[in-house]
Amino acid sequence: MYYESSDFLETADSDTLKQIARTRELTREYYFSDYGDIEKRTSILRELLGGIGENVVIDTPFHCDYGKNIFLGNDVIINMNCTFVDNKTIRIGDRVLIASNVQMYTSSHPVLPQERLVPDWRERKTTFFRTYARPIEIENNVWIGGGCILLPGVTIGENSVIGAGSVVTRPIPPNCVAVGNPCKVIRYFDTNRERWQHEVIGEL
């Protein structure tokens, strides 16, 4: 894989560690908040996240590293036990359904050990490994099934459905159903309602 210098990031500097610590405090506070206290839970999410639209529901537990790199549109449901590793931006559009146990990883590490490991990390006062990150985008009207894993740099196109348990390693186009490991398109569909009604009624 080819890396740009901008892909790599520092994960152990003091400012980053402070931000992660604050994020842990907020996600813990959110977890222990009264499920029915919508005002408090919304207030926590507004501090935690980079942006949040209307009618957003995030069930608990919910895990993330920074929070401020996560941007949610309107009418979004994130079910229980989801993990968003948001070293880079995770942007989620409108009317998106995310099932339980979905994991989104914007960051990873080089495969080759000579690229992944830092020999003089003690002298440089950094981590002993390199981390790179690329943003993830979920477009409008997407449904991501339970237990899916999204890897750095992927986009899920508008209206598409990702089958449960899939591992998404590359961008998925709009208007399709994609499943598997690695995730692949198995069907495209037409979003024209009149055509959909005609086909369904004709089959009854």
C-alpha positions as CSV (number, residue, x, y, z in Angstrom):
1,M,0.0,0.0,0.0
2,Y,1.2,3.5,-0.8
3,Y,1.1,6.0,2.1
4,E,1.1,9.8,2.0
5,S,3.0,11.6,4.8
6,S,-0.3,13.2,5.8
7,D,-1.8,9.7,6.4
8,F,0.4,9.2,9.5
9,L,-0.4,10.6,12.9
10,E,0.9,10.8,16.4
11,T,-1.2,9.0,18.9
12,A,0.7,9.5,22.2
13,D,1.4,13.3,22.4
14,S,0.1,15.0,25.5
15,D,-2.8,16.9,23.8
16,T,-4.0,13.7,22.1
17,L,-3.9,11.8,25.4
18,K,-5.8,14.5,27.2
19,Q,-8.5,14.5,24.5
20,I,-8.8,10.7,24.7
21,A,-9.1,10.9,28.5
22,R,-11.9,13.4,28.2
23,T,-13.7,11.3,25.6
24,R,-13.5,8.3,28.0
25,E,-15.1,10.4,30.7
26,L,-17.9,11.5,28.4
27,T,-18.7,8.0,27.1
28,R,-18.7,6.7,30.7
29,E,-21.0,9.5,31.8
30,Y,-23.3,8.7,28.8
31,Y,-23.3,5.0,29.6
32,F,-24.4,5.6,33.2
33,S,-27.0,8.3,32.4
34,D,-30.7,7.7,32.8
35,Y,-31.9,6.3,29.5
36,G,-35.1,8.4,29.8
37,D,-33.1,11.7,30.4
38,I,-33.1,12.8,26.8
39,E,-31.9,16.3,27.6
40,K,-28.8,15.2,29.6
41,R,-27.9,12.5,27.1
42,T,-28.2,14.9,24.2
43,S,-26.1,17.4,26.0
44,I,-23.3,14.8,26.5
45,L,-23.4,13.8,22.9
46,R,-23.2,17.5,21.7
47,E,-20.0,17.9,23.8
48,L,-18.6,14.5,22.7
49,L,-19.2,14.6,19.0
50,G,-18.0,16.9,16.2
51,G,-21.6,17.4,15.0
52,I,-25.0,15.9,15.5
53,G,-28.3,16.4,13.7
54,E,-31.9,16.0,14.8
55,N,-33.5,12.7,15.9
56,V,-30.3,10.8,16.7
57,V,-30.3,7.8,19.0
58,I,-27.0,6.2,20.2
59,D,-27.5,3.2,22.4
60,T,-25.0,2.1,25.0
61,P,-22.4,1.0,25.4
62,F,-20.8,3.3,22.7
63,H,-17.0,3.5,22.3
64,C,-14.9,6.1,20.5
65,D,-11.4,7.6,20.8
66,Y,-11.9,11.3,20.1
67,G,-15.5,11.9,19.5
68,K,-14.9,15.3,17.9
69,N,-14.1,13.5,14.6
70,I,-17.6,12.0,14.4
71,F,-20.3,13.9,12.5
72,L,-23.9,12.6,12.4
73,G,-26.7,13.8,10.2
74,N,-30.5,13.7,10.9
75,D,-32.5,10.6,11.7
76,V,-29.6,8.3,12.7
77,I,-29.8,5.2,14.9
78,I,-26.6,3.6,16.3
79,N,-27.4,0.4,18.2
80,M,-25.7,-1.0,21.2
81,N,-22.0,-1.8,21.5
82,C,-20.6,0.0,18.5
83,T,-17.0,1.1,18.3
84,F,-15.8,4.1,16.2
85,V,-12.0,4.5,16.2
86,D,-12.1,8.1,14.9
87,N,-8.5,9.1,14.4
88,K,-9.7,10.7,11.2
89,T,-13.2,11.9,10.3
90,I,-16.2,9.5,10.4
91,R,-19.1,11.2,8.6
92,I,-22.6,9.7,8.7
93,G,-25.4,11.1,6.6
94,D,-29.2,11.3,7.1
95,R,-31.6,8.4,7.7
96,V,-28.8,5.9,8.5
97,L,-29.3,2.7,10.5
98,I,-26.3,1.1,12.2
99,A,-26.9,-2.2,13.9
100,S,-25.3,-3.6,17.1
101,N,-21.6,-4.4,17.3
102,V,-20.6,-2.4,14.2
103,Q,-16.9,-1.3,14.3
104,M,-15.5,1.5,12.2
105,Y,-11.7,1.9,12.1
106,T,-10.2,5.0,10.5
107,S,-6.7,3.9,11.6
108,S,-4.4,1.0,11.0
109,H,-0.7,0.2,10.8
110,P,1.6,-0.7,7.9
111,V,2.0,-4.4,7.1
112,L,5.7,-4.4,6.6
113,P,7.6,-4.4,10.0
114,Q,10.2,-2.0,8.7
115,E,7.4,0.5,7.9
116,R,5.3,-0.3,11.0
117,L,8.0,-0.2,13.7
118,V,10.0,2.8,14.8
119,P,13.6,1.8,15.9
120,D,14.5,5.0,17.6
121,W,11.1,5.6,19.3
122,R,12.6,6.1,22.8
123,E,14.9,8.8,21.6
124,R,12.0,10.4,19.7
125,K,9.7,10.0,22.7
126,T,6.9,8.5,20.6
127,T,5.2,5.1,20.2
128,F,7.2,2.1,18.9
129,F,4.8,1.8,15.9
130,R,3.5,4.0,13.2
131,T,-0.3,4.6,12.7
132,Y,-2.0,5.8,9.6
133,A,-5.6,7.0,9.3
134,R,-8.1,7.7,6.5
135,P,-11.6,9.0,6.8
136,I,-14.8,6.9,6.6
137,E,-18.0,8.2,5.1
138,I,-21.5,6.7,5.3
139,E,-23.9,8.4,2.8
140,N,-27.6,9.0,3.2
141,N,-30.2,6.1,3.6
142,V,-27.6,3.4,4.4
143,W,-28.3,0.4,6.5
144,I,-25.3,-1.4,8.1
145,G,-26.0,-4.8,9.5
146,G,-24.9,-6.2,12.8
147,G,-21.3,-7.0,13.5
148,C,-19.9,-5.3,10.4
149,I,-16.4,-4.0,10.3
150,L,-15.4,-0.9,8.2
151,L,-11.7,-0.3,7.5
152,P,-9.9,3.0,6.8
153,G,-10.8,5.0,3.8
154,V,-14.1,3.3,2.9
155,T,-17.3,5.0,1.7
156,I,-20.7,3.4,1.7
157,G,-22.7,4.8,-1.1
158,E,-26.2,6.3,-0.8
159,N,-29.1,3.8,-0.2
160,S,-26.8,0.8,0.1
161,V,-27.2,-2.1,2.5
162,I,-24.2,-3.9,4.1
163,G,-25.1,-7.5,5.2
164,A,-24.5,-8.6,8.8
165,G,-20.9,-9.7,9.6
166,S,-19.3,-8.1,6.5
167,V,-15.8,-6.7,6.5
168,V,-15.7,-3.6,4.3
169,T,-12.2,-3.2,2.9
170,R,-12.9,-0.9,-0.1
171,P,-15.6,1.7,-1.1
172,I,-19.1,0.3,-1.8
173,P,-21.2,2.0,-4.6
174,P,-24.7,3.5,-4.1
175,N,-27.9,1.5,-4.6
176,C,-26.7,-2.0,-3.8
177,V,-26.6,-4.8,-1.3
178,A,-23.1,-5.9,-0.4
179,V,-22.0,-8.8,1.9
180,G,-19.1,-10.9,2.9
181,N,-15.4,-10.8,3.9
182,P,-14.2,-9.0,2.0
183,C,-17.5,-7.2,1.3
184,K,-18.6,-7.4,-2.3
185,V,-21.7,-6.3,-4.2
186,I,-24.2,-9.1,-4.8
187,R,-27.1,-7.0,-6.1
188,Y,-28.0,-3.6,-7.4
189,F,-31.5,-2.1,-7.1
190,D,-33.6,0.7,-8.6
191,T,-34.8,3.3,-6.1
192,N,-37.6,4.5,-8.4
193,R,-40.7,3.9,-6.3
194,E,-43.1,3.4,-9.2
195,R,-40.9,0.7,-10.7
196,W,-40.6,-1.0,-7.3
197,Q,-44.4,-0.9,-6.7
198,H,-45.0,-2.4,-10.2
199,E,-42.5,-5.2,-9.7
200,V,-43.7,-6.1,-6.2
201,I,-47.4,-6.0,-7.1
202,G,-46.8,-8.0,-10.2
203,E,-45.2,-10.8,-8.0
204,L,-48.2,-11.0,-5.6
